[in-house]
Amino acid sequence: MDPDKIMNGLSKELYSALKTMSKTKDVNEKEAYSRIVKNLCESLGVFFDAASEMMSLDSDDIEKESIPF
């Protein structure tokens, strides 16, 4: 599956959960949505960490190989 599609889907779900949580009046429902938001944020964090790691590896390789002298 495409990581961009996964991240976009997680972002949409996060936005939806935050929007619903802001409208909810019941404390128990707010707590449930806060857990959903926390889990979605952690899931997005995994992708951001992986992307960051991949970008740092790519830039190190490019710098070493692109210096002609």
N, C-alpha and C positions, 0 to 999 in steps of 0.2 A: 504494500500500500504506500502511496505517496506521502512523505512526511509533511509536505505543505498542506495537503488536504486534511490530514489529521490535526495539525495545528490550527487550521481555520475552523474545523469542527469543534475543537476544544474551546477556542475563543468564543465562538457563537454560543456554545452551551454555558460558558462562564458568564457572558453578558446576560443571557436569558435567566440564569439562576440569580444573578445580582438584582436584576429588574424585579423578578418575582419576590425575592427576599425583601426588597424595599417596600413592596406593597402589602406584605403579610403583617398582620397585627398580632397573631398568636405567637407567644414566646417559644413554644415547642417547635412550631414550624420554622421560625427564624433560626433556631439552633440547627435544625435539620438542613436548612439551606446553607448555613455557614459551614457545615461539614462538607457539603457538596462543593461549595466554592473552594474550600481548602484543598480538597482532593483534585479538583480541576487545575488549580494553580500549581500544585505539586507535579501533576502530569505535564503541564506546559513547561515547567522548570526542567524536567528531564530532557525535553526536546531542545530547549535553549542551551542547556549544558552540553549536550551532544553536538549541537551546531557550533558552539563556541570552541569546543575541543577540535572539531574538524577544521574550522577556520584557522586556528593557531597552527595546526600541523601543516596545512597547505601553505601558509605564508612563510613558515620556516623553510620548507622545501624549495619554494620559489626563490627566496633570497639567496640560498646557498648555490642554486643551480644557475641563476641568471647573472651572476657577477662574472664578466668575461676575463678578468685579470686577477 
